[in-house]
Amino acid sequence: MSGSYIVTAVLALPLIGALLCLLVPREEEGVLRGIGLGTAIVTFVVSLAIWSGFDVRQAGYQMVLDKVWITSLGAHYKVGVDGISLWLVLLTTFLTPIVLLSAQTAITRKVKEFIITFLVLEAGMIGTFVALDLFLFYVMWEVMLIPMYFIIGVWGGDRRIYASIKFVIYTMVGSLLMLVAIFYLYVKYQQATGTYSFDLEAMNQLQLGQTAQLWCFAAFALAFAIKVPVFPLHTWLPDAHVEAPTAGSVILAGVLLKFGIYGFLRFCLPLFPYAVQTLGPTLFVLGVIGVIYGAIVSFAQDDVKKLVAYSSVSHLAFCVMGVFALNTQGLEGALYTGLSHGLTTSGLFLGIGVLYERRHTRKLADYGGVATRMPIFAGLMMVITLGSAALPGLSGFVGEFLCLLGSYDAGRMRGLTYMKYPQVFTSIAAVGVILGAVYLLMMYQRVFFGPLNNPKNKGLRDLTGREIAVFAPIVIGIFLLGLYPRPFLAAMEPSVNRLRSQYDIKLRDSLANPDALRLVGSPAAGAVPRPADATLEVAPSPTAPSTPPATPPAPPPQDDGHGHP
């Protein structure tokens, strides 16, 4: 298969599986489960071809397929991957078969509809990560929303309607404002070039005026901040997690929450550099607040599922700090923490699902001494819990360490002021690592250790072979990311450095031409000295372009009060 079609094949396979399920009678539940699981496994295997064919030395998009989609709009079906999206696509295809395998006994009604819904959701998630056309990205973004709404609303708990509607309202508000901003960019690109296009690479050349950047950034950032979720836009998440079935909670925490981080990296930084430079410190501080707030609120929970939900608010706030640190360590740390969170939090929710299937309660007070009856389960959950607590040698440590390392030196760029005293904020956020370890270990101790006082727990049975097959890949992944991070970081680094260089060049251009609507490098506002499909020249170095941009020289570096320029 041609490299340019591999990404499309990975995107199309779940939809093909969903269509096959439509042809199977509802009564044939075994066949339906087999088609769903088989499709997810095949999709994962095919997605490994993206990894094997990916050149880690290249910074740009690879395996790109570009076909005209809607001629009158200038919208294209354009997909591809780079070091930023590669591992997120693989995380999606990795978790989907695990989730479907875990749901073999948990989902007992409307099985046909559940499998079709879940496969469509997988296609939407993959499509959002690989879309290189803004119109296609928005379509895929909305495709994700509908299946998740049904997963919560149909197969969720007692308050599932409330939780699903709240999820939709929050997400739709951000999405609609983002759509307005997308069409604003579309119109402005036509004014600057005479050509209508939603192409992301072409849009990255467009330089908006500073005021326009602020408004567009606000629209995009709201959608992504809700998805992360950033404090105080997080209130939909605990309700969605608690009411969703285990499969919904796993895929929501494992993949859907990563779209906020991905959106900040893919769109906000390269499209709106002046707005990021202006408003980034605010989001950085909100990240610090989220780290501490999520950890403290987790202590107060007696519902173990809600505790893990609030822990996600805390862990993903580290990602927000890493993104708006605006340096290589921070950006890589945000991506790596997202990958780790996808494994550890998915494992925690799967563990909660195992207990709920046996005891039909999520109250911490109803457990205790479970390790004596379920020793295999207790051992696997210990690894997952410690990985979430960022124990060195496990996946959580690498990402959070990089986020804190990058945040400590946040936003330092040649002669430009970004934010003051990032070291103070980073030190505060570091306390969240300690708090996270405390509440996670307390949760583990209350569930698995102590006396076996509750007679209902004495009949608990340990994991079955199917359940061990669910947990084993996650535990292996936690060890792999913790002990051997280099292959993952090596694939990210060229694309992250390219993103930083794009941001650097466009920011200086924006500061030199504050009110101009132009292409980067144009000699005057409104001038278009090169064709619309020209590429932005990106410096190979993450810190300095090989040739100076067409802007006045930067002011001399100023001391920040800590001995650093």
C-alpha positions, -999 to 999 in steps of 0.1 A, spaced: 0 0 0 13 35 -9 24 55 21 0 83 13 -29 59 16 -20 43 49 -34 71 70 -67 70 50 -68 32 55 -65 36 93 -92 62 92 -115 41 70 -113 7 86 -135 15 117 -161 29 94 -160 -3 73 -164 -23 105 -194 -2 115 -210 -8 81 -205 -45 84 -222 -44 118 -252 -28 102 -256 -59 80 -257 -83 110 -289 -90 128 -292 -75 163 -296 -110 178 -262 -121 167 -244 -105 196 -214 -128 194 -208 -120 157 -212 -83 164 -187 -83 192 -163 -103 170 -166 -78 141 -161 -49 164 -130 -63 182 -116 -77 150 -119 -44 132 -103 -25 161 -74 -50 161 -69 -48 124 -69 -10 126 -42 -11 153 -21 -35 132 -24 -13 101 -16 18 121 17 3 130 26 7 93 24 45 99 50 41 127 73 18 107 72 41 77 76 73 97 110 91 92 119 105 126 145 128 110 118 148 91 100 177 108 71 181 83 40 162 75 45 127 61 22 102 43 1 131 31 -29 125 9 -45 156 -6 -77 153 -27 -102 180 -36 -133 175 -15 -157 205 -19 -145 225 -49 -168 255 -44 -154 260 -8 -118 251 -16 -120 224 10 -98 194 6 -96 159 20 -60 163 32 -45 140 59 -11 132 72 10 128 103 40 144 119 58 139 152 31 157 171 2 136 159 19 102 153 18 89 189 -17 102 195 -30 82 165 -13 51 178 -27 57 213 -62 58 198 -58 26 178 -41 9 208 -68 17 233 -98 10 211 -95 -28 210 -86 -29 247 -118 -10 255 -140 -32 232 -125 -63 248 -132 -49 283 -168 -43 273 -176 -79 263 -195 -85 296 -201 -49 307 -223 -39 278 -253 -63 276 -280 -42 260 -281 -26 225 -248 -43 217 -251 -37 180 -257 0 184 -228 3 210 -202 -13 187 -213 8 157 -212 39 178 -178 31 192 -162 24 158 -176 57 144 -161 74 174 -127 58 167 -129 70 131 -137 106 143 -108 106 167 -83 94 142 -96 118 116 -93 148 139 -56 139 146 -47 135 109 -67 163 93 -46 190 76 -75 210 63 -94 232 88 -128 224 73 -121 186 75 -107 191 110 -139 207 122 -161 180 106 -141 153 124 -142 173 156 -180 172 155 -181 136 144 -164 128 178 -191 146 197 -222 127 185 -210 91 194 -197 102 228 -230 118 235 -248 85 228 -223 64 248 -229 85 279 -267 91 273 -277 55 263 -253 33 283 -245 55 312 -257 56 348 -288 70 365 -279 107 357 -267 99 322 -291 123 304 -280 152 326 -243 143 321 -246 138 283 -265 171 277 -240 190 299 -211 174 278 -228 185 246 -235 221 257 -200 227 269 -184 212 238 -208 228 213 -203 263 228 -166 261 222 -170 244 188 -193 270 173 -171 299 182 -141 280 167 -161 275 135 -167 313 133 -129 318 137 -122 292 110 -143 310 85 -128 343 95 -94 329 87 -108 315 54 -120 350 44 -89 367 55 -67 343 35 -87 350 4 -82 388 10 -45 383 13 -40 358 -16 -70 359 -38 -75 322 -32 -100 304 -10 -84 276 10 -87 258 44 -53 243 40 -35 243 74 0 247 59 -12 276 38 -29 292 68 3 290 88 18 316 64 -11 340 70 -3 368 94 -33 385 110 -33 418 128 -27 417 165 -63 424 175 -76 398 151 -52 373 165 -65 379 200 -101 373 190 -94 342 169 -72 328 196 -99 333 222 -124 313 200 -100 284 193 -86 284 229 -121 282 244 -129 250 225 -95 234 234 -96 246 270 -130 230 275 -117 197 260 -86 195 282 -104 207 305 -87 238 319 -99 252 353 -126 266 356 -141 250 325 -138 215 340 -172 210 356 -186 188 329 -158 162 332 -166 146 366 -203 142 357 -194 127 323 -169 103 338 -191 92 367 -222 86 345 -204 71 314 -200 33 312 -165 21 318 -157 20 281 -169 56 277 -148 68 307 -117 50 293 -119 65 258 -129 99 272 -99 101 295 -75 81 273 -80 100 240 -107 127 239 -91 149 266 -59 150 245 -76 169 217 -74 201 238 -36 198 241 -33 188 205 -54 218 194 -32 242 213 -1 228 196 -14 223 161 -34 255 157 -30 282 184 8 284 185 15 286 147 -17 306 137 -18 332 165 17 338 179 11 373 192 -21 362 210 -2 333 226 26 356 237 0 379 252 -25 354 267 -3 324 272 9 334 307 -28 335 318 -33 299 306 0 289 322 -12 302 355 -46 285 351 -26 253 345 -8 258 378 -42 264 395 -56 233 379 -27 211 391 -33 221 428 -71 224 426 -76 190 410 -53 173 435 -70 189 465 -105 181 453 -95 145 447 -88 141 484 -125 149 492 -140 123 470 -156 91 483 -166 79 448 -134 63 434 -145 72 398 -150 108 406 -116 108 424 -99 96 392 -119 121 372 -105 150 393 -71 135 391 -73 140 353 -79 177 358 -47 179 378 -25 157 355 -36 174 323 -30 208 338 7 199 337 2 196 299 -12 231 298 18 244 316 41 225 292 24 239 261 26 275 273 61 272 285 69 276 248 101 256 248 111 222 235 111 205 270 77 219 278 61 210 244 75 175 244 65 171 281 29 180 273 27 154 245 45 128 267 22 134 297 -8 131 274 5 97 263 12 85 298 -22 98 311 -39 79 282 -24 47 296 -25 52 334 -60 68 337 -74 43 312 -60 15 334 -75 31 366 -110 34 350 -107 -2 337 -99 -13 373 -128 6 386 -150 -12 360 -137 -46 372 -147 -38 408 -180 -23 398 -190 -54 377 -184 -76 408 -197 -53 436 -219 -27 419 -206 1 440 -179 27 436 -177 39 472 -143 37 488 -159 28 521 -174 -4 506 -139 -19 499 -108 -28 519 -87 -59 519 -94 -67 482 -58 -77 476 -63 -109 497 -90 -120 473 -77 -106 440 -38 -106 442 -32 -105 404 -56 -76 401 -39 -58 430 -5 -62 415 -15 -48 381 -34 -19 397 -3 -11 418 18 -5 387 -10 16 371 -14 36 402 23 43 407 25 52 370 -2 78 375 16 90 406 48 97 385 71 71 401 105 72 384 108 43 360 71 45 350 55 66 323 41 95 344 75 106 356 91 114 322 62 136 310 57 155 343 94 160 347 97 175 312 67 197 318 82 211 351 116 215 335 102 234 306 79 255 328 108 265 350 123 283 320 90 293 305 88 315 275 124 327 274 131 339 239 157 362 225 150 396 240 112 392 244 94 393 277 69 365 282 61 361 319 78 369 351 88 345 378 79 312 361 101 294 387 77 304 414 47 290 396 66 259 387 75 253 423 39 256 433 29 231 406 56 207 418 36 204 450 9 188 429 31 159 421 34 152 458 -3 156 464 -10 133 435 11 106 450 -7 110 483 -43 108 472 -36 79 447 -18 58 473 -45 66 498 -71 54 473 -51 22 466 -46 15 503 -83 19 511 -94 -4 483 -68 -32 484 -53 -32 519 -66 -32 554 -89 -58 570 -115 -76 549 -144 -64 570 -171 -63 544 -185 -98 539 -196 -90 503 -159 -87 494 -150 -121 506 -165 -137 475 -146 -116 450 -129 -136 423 -96 -126 407 -91 -115 371 -102 -139 343 -79 -145 313 -98 -120 292 -94 -93 319 -57 -100 322 -54 -95 284 -71 -61 289 -46 -49 316 -14 -65 303 -8 -42 273 -14 -11 294 10 -22 321 36 -30 295 31 4 279 36 21 313 69 4 318 80 10 282 73 48 283 90 50 317 121 30 310 128 38 273 114 72 263 140 80 237 121 65 206 90 85 215 109 117 221 130 113 190 100 112 168 85 143 184 115 165 185 119 176 149 82 185 146 83 203 180 114 223 169 98 232 136 67 244 155 89 265 178 107 280 148 74 288 130 61 305 162 94 325 166 94 338 130 57 347 129 58 364 163 86 387 153 69 394 121 37 402 140 55 425 164 71 444 135 38 447 115 11 449 142 -19 457 120 -9 440 88 -29 414 69 -2 396 49 19 366 43 49 361 65 79 377 48 59 401 27 77 435 24 46 455 31 12 451 46 -12 434 22 15 426 -4 17 390 -16 52 384 -31 49 347 -34 21 323 -45 -5 310 -21 10 275 -20 44 288 -9 59 272 22 70 290 53 108 288 56 116 272 89 149 274 106 166 241 114 176 254 149 149 255 176 163 288 189 175 308 159 166 310 122 193 303 97 186 336 80 172 366 98 135 373 92 125 405 75 120 423 107 139 449 127 166 435 150 154 424 184 162 446 214 191 435 236 184 408 261 171 420 295 180 404 328 150 388 344 163 393 379 176 358 383 208 361 363 193 350 330 189 371 299 
